């Protein structure tokens, strides 16, 4: 009886461990898998280019990340320059990307999520008020004011934001993300700027406001701060 119980316990542990392994991204099985964007084959990611055709430029981008970006055209006062697999094909299967984020005085990177990545943010210039909110039921806010050189982590999938509280100074940050294609869902844009629009009956009930308030919000121009 004891040996049977031990066997069942070990089987359950192995099943749990194998489930956890399958739930994470697999490690690359070769040195690299440069994305072949010309291939018509559809996979989760990109098909590998023939290694004989790979060049150093497949791992390179003259991104000019040392240059400030224009934030004046953004309604939220920020500009996100994302460097992912779409811009560097050598990132395919490597599970990493980065972004430079420029903030105007009082500008923000509004509440959003990355469905496929954890983010670690480093402030290069200025001050940022940042935070993330946990999932239901707690919806607890973890927030902090960061200065130059400070680092903050946003867990994968959680709503988070950054705001420049200074009325007269811009801010700059670099973010590293744990996916070759982290994705971004800006909450306000997705909810009030979807195409076609979500029914105002649905949103009025969800936000506990009048339908005319929802209609006004949906009529706004919901711009993207990514480039």
N, C-alpha and C positions, 0 to 999 in steps of 0.2 A: 504493500500500500504506500509506504514512504517513498519507494523508488518511483512509483507511478506519479505521485504528487510532484516529486522533484523533476521528473520528465516534463510534466505539463507546465510547471513553472518555467523551466528553461525554454520550452517551446514558445511560451508567451513572451518571454524576454527577447528571444531571437526575432519573433514576429514584429515586436515593437521596434527593435533596432533596424530591421530591414525596412519597415514603413518609414522611419525617420530618414533613412538613406535615400529612399525613393522620393521623398518629399522635398529634397534639396536639389539644386542644379548639379548635374554630373560634372566631374572634373574633365578637362580636355584629355583626349587619348593620344594627342600628338603635340609637337612643339607649338604649333599654331594652326589656325584654320581661317586664313584670310577670306573674307566674304567675297563670293562671286556674284555680284549684283546683276550680271547679264544672264545668269541661269534662269530657266523657266521652271525649274523644280521648286516646289513649295515645301519648306520644312519649318520647324520652330527655330527661327533664326535665319541663317543663310548657308547655302551650300559652300563647301570649301573650294577655293581656287586651286588648280593644280600647283603643287609646290614648285615645280620647275618654272612657273610663270610669275612667282611672287618676287616683288622688288622691295627695296628699302622704303620707297615712297608709299607702300601699302601700310606702313606703320608710322607715317609722318603726316603732319598738317601744319602749314604755316598759319597758325591760328591768331597770331598777334594778341595773345591774351594779356600782354603787358600794356596794351592801349585801352584807354577808357572808352566805354560805349555810350551812345546817345540815349538818355533817359527822357528827353523832352517830348517824344512822341507817344510815350506810354501814359495812359490815364491813371495808372497806379504808381508811376514814378520809379520804375525799375526796368532793367534789361538783362535777360538771362541768355548767355551764350553757351549752349550745350555742345559738348564734344562727345559724340557717341559713335556707335558702329556705322551710322549713316554717313559720317564724315571721315572716320578712319577705319577702313575695312579690316585692318589687322586686329581690331578689338573683338572681332567675332569669336565667340565661345569663351572669352577671357573674363567675363563677368565684372567689368569695370568701365566707368565713364567719369567725366568731370564737367563742371560748369563754372564760368566766371559770372558773377552777379553784381551789377552796378545799381546803386540806389541813389536817387536824387535826395536832396534834403526833404525830410518827411515822406520819402517814398517807401514803398513796401513791396515785398514779394508776397502776394495775398495768400490766405489759407488754401492749401492744396495738398495732394498726396502723390506719392510715387508708388504705384501698385506693385512694382517689381524690384524695389531697391531700398536699402537703408542708406542714409545720407550722413556724411560728416562734414561740417561746415567750419571753415577757418576765416576769421576776419583779417583782412589785409590792411584796410584803412577805415577809420571812423568808428562809430558805435552802432550796434544793432540790438534791438529788443527782439528776442526769438522765443519760440515755444512750440510745443505739440500737445495734442489732446488725446487721451487714451480712449479705447473703445467703450461701448455700452457695457455695463450700466453706469460706471463711475463717471466717465467723461471728465477725468481729472486733467487740469492744465499744469504742465511743467514748463516754466518760463524763466528766462534769465537775461540780464543785460550783459552783452559782450563788448569788449574793447579790442583794440588791435592786438593780434596774436592769440586771442582766445579761440577755443574750439568747442563745438556743441554737436551732439548726435541726435538725429531724428530717426526713430525706428521705422522699419519698412511698413508702408501702408497707412501710417497714422497721419492725420491732418496736422499740418505744421505751417509756420509762417515766419517771416523776418520783416522787421520794421525799423527804419532809420529815424530815431526820435529827434535828431538835430535839425533845427530849422535853417541852418546856414552852412552845413557841411555835408558833402556826399559821403558815401561809404562803398567799400568794395569787399567782396568775399569770394573765396574759391570753395566749391563743394565737390567732394568725391562721392560717387554713387556705386553701389555694389551690383550693377547690371550693365551690360553693353547697351541696353535700351530700357532705361528705368521707367519711362512713361511719366506723364504728369496730368493730374486731373485738378484743375482750378475749380474750387467748390462753387463759387458764384457763377462762373461761366457755364459750368455743367448744368446747374439747377435752373438758372434763369435765361441762359442763352442757348439751350439745346435746339436742335433742328431735326424734326419739327418741335415746337414748344411743348413742354409738359402741360397738361391741363391745369388751368388756374384753379379749378375746384380742388385738385390734388394738393397744389402748393399752398392754397389758402388754409386748408385743413392742417397741413404739415407744419406751417409756420404760425398758425393761429392769428392770421391777419385777414383783412378784407380782400376780396378778389380784385378790387381796383388797385390796391397796393401791389399785388402780384403782377397785374397787367402793366403797371408803370415800370416795374423792375424789368419785365420781359421786353419792354420797348426800348431799353437802353442798349447802347452799343457795347458789347462785351468783347473787348480787345484782348489779344494774347501778348504777353510780355516776353515770349521766347523767340529766339532767332537762331 
